[in-house]
């Protein structure tokens, strides 16, 4: 893990898992219980975040911002140095 980064496991019901990206339903997450059972199994989902000192930022959001900044800097450099 990078300095300032952390993993946090949030426990959620399996019914809230994102399964749209699984493709074939065979590869999804399934659970079964007796009819009338109100119990829904829980599962831990990792959240990847950076600690900025004042708040925490999602890793993918931070990478998107940094990538956009680098692309802008490279474009500015190319424009200034044809």
N, C-alpha and C positions, 0 to 999 in steps of 0.2 A: 504494500500500500504506500502511496506517495505521502510525504510529510504534509500534514494538514488535512489529510483525507481520512474518511472513516466509512465503515459499513454499519448500517443500522438495520436490524431485522424487525420489520413491522409484522405483527401477527394479524392476519385477516381471514375471514371465512373463505373456503374454497370456491364458493359461489361468486366471489368478486375477482377471481383470477382472470386475467386477460387470456382468452383462448383463441382469439381471432387469427393469430399468427401461426397457428399450429398446422394449417393445411389439412391433411387427412385427419378425421376425428379419432382414428386409432391412436394417434400420438398425443391426444389431449389428456387432461387430468380427470379421472372419473372416481366417483364414490357412490356407495350404495348404503341404504339403511332400510329398516323395516317401515312399511307404510304407517303414516301418522307420527313418525319420529320427528321431533322439532330440533334435535341436535344437528348442527352443521359442523363438520370438522374444521379445524383451524390450521393454517399453515404459515410459516414465516417467509416473508418476501424481503430480499435485501434491497436497501436503498443505498445507492452510491452517491456520496456527497463530499464536497470540499468545505472545510471550515475556514472562513475568511477572517475570523477574529471577531467580527460583529454579527455575522449570520452564517448560515450554511447554504451552499449552492449545489444544485444537481450537477453531477459531473458532465453529463451530455450537454447541458445548457452552457456550462463554462467552456467546453471544447468548441461548441458552435460559435460563441462570441469570439474566442481567440482565433478560430479559423477565419472568420469574417474579417477580423482586424488584420491578420496576416495577408489575406487576399487583397485588401485595400492598400496596404503598405507596398506590396509587390507591384500592383497596378500603378500606384503613384511613382514608384521608382522607375518602372519601365517608361512611363510618360515623360519623366524628367531626363532620362538617359536613353534616347532612342538608338 
